[in-house]
Amino acid sequence: MPDQFLQDLLSTPGTSGFEQNIQKVVREFASSFADEVTTDVHGNVIACVNPGGSRRILLDAHCDQIGMIVRHVDDKGFIRVSAVGGWDMQILLGQKVQVHTESRSIPGVIARKPIHLLSDGERKSVPKIHELWVDIGSASKEETLQVVRIGDSVTPTPSLTSLRNGLLSGVAMDDRTGVWVVMNALKQVAAGSPDLAVYAVSAVQEEIGLRGAQTSAYNVNPDVAIAVDVTHATDCPGIDQNEFGDIKIGGGPVVVRGSNANPRVFDLLMTTAAEQSMDVQISALARAASNDGAAIQVSRGGCAAGLVTIPNRYMHSPVEVVSESDLEQCAKLISEFCLAVKTDTSFIP
């Protein structure tokens, strides 16, 4: 059974953007061990251990999730939405959702016409998001607008299910599990007297352009950073490992090589894993990452960036699957890496 912090991260309703409810959970957890916990104007929560250190390490994971935003309420009271982040419409259709209003979260469902009433053409095509609607049970436009405002966010109803062999399934594993990793890594670092100042950030708005990472990395100005996000597990049907590599759920952290990973950071991560007798997997990336690592690497005058990722099945769906053991090993690898970095460690390639 996952610990309370992970349960809270995965069961607390998010808002697909600033994630105030999630960030409250993060602040409460980090306050028990960090020397400083702050929230910036963008909404990033940044916890720090040993803030007086002469050099700085940044650990980053994003707390936001894909969702929707209310664009219109039609005359019958149904809510029309736009996507926030990359949705597969076939997965979104039929999901239970929550509309996050000023006072509370209102349950609803994503719907379209029943299959019996679809034309032959409609049955063969993937619906567009403007053809779907959110039904909260209202009888009129006026009733819906009494509780919902244009611009309110909509997300799938939180869920967390334990599967066999220590696997977990639910909403927003991308990247609340990464937040769990960086905050637990920082907690382990706090017990180990690091030479450097170590910061862990729960960053906002990754799904719409790595925005929280841009501002938090600028403010922290790290010498070295590790971005933690999920990556595609390729051990399920239909994925060509010749194209996407061999990444297994439960196989351990995935350490990334390529243009977005400083080679000395990669080498130290691998050396640390060997010294700790940890199983790790390697992934190759031929371009800038599609996660916060891309923004952090080029912040200010540049940063020695590394990427440690969590194998995830069914990414960007409400049934994402991860392994608890992978999360625990990710946190341990990163904390040991932070403790291995000394004030004179060079990351010049």
Number of C-alpha atoms within 10 A of each C-alpha: 11 13 8 10 16 19 14 15 25 23 17 15 24 29 26 26 22 19 21 19 13 22 23 13 15 24 19 12 18 21 14 10 19 23 13 14 20 14 16 12 8 15 20 25 25 26 29 28 23 19 16 12 14 10 18 22 24 28 32 30 31 28 34 28 29 25 26 25 22 21 17 18 21 14 12 14 21 21 26 21 25 18 17 19 17 13 16 13 14 11 12 20 17 14 16 18 23 25 28 24 17 10 8 11 20 14 18 21 20 21 17 16 11 7 10 7 10 12 9 9 8 12 12 9 9 12 15 11 18 11 11 21 23 25 21 18 13 14 13 14 16 15 13 21 15 8 15 22 17 15 15 17 25 29 27 28 21 18 16 20 12 15 12 7 10 14 18 19 21 21 26 30 30 27 27 23 24 27 26 26 30 29 30 23 25 29 22 19 24 19 11 13 12 20 19 22 20 30 25 31 30 31 30 30 26 24 24 16 15 20 18 31 29 23 21 27 24 16 12 17 20 25 17 24 28 27 27 31 27 23 20 20 25 21 17 13 6 7 14 12 12 7 8 14 16 16 23 21 22 22 17 25 32 26 22 22 20 17 15 24 27 22 19 17 24 22 14 17 24 20 14 21 20 13 10 12 9 15 16 20 18 18 17 15 14 9 11 15 17 14 21 28 27 22 27 30 26 16 18 14 9 14 22 24 29 30 28 28 25 33 26 26 23 15 21 21 20 22 19 18 26 27 25 22 16 26 23 16 22 27 25 24 25 26 27 20 20 30 18 17 19 12 14 8 9 13 17 9 8
